[in-house]
């Protein structure tokens, strides 16, 4: 197939696709752009990131514990912070 034939075939294919499916509505485009795999909570809560810099081995160990217990890093960090808050005489996260 020559270059001109290939260009014509591609152009014909694009024209055919344009006539088959109309352009999606702006609402559909907005819905498609949301990240997949993350479920939205029914009532969004205002949250902030609490973090720190640690050696990579800390993250690996945290992930191993989470996998062994069938939980998430978030849940383990919440548990750890609650233990610290109780030790220091402060209220738990749920009470804030």
Helices and strands as residue ranges (DSSP letters): H 3-20, H 26-32, H 56-69, H 73-87, G 93-95
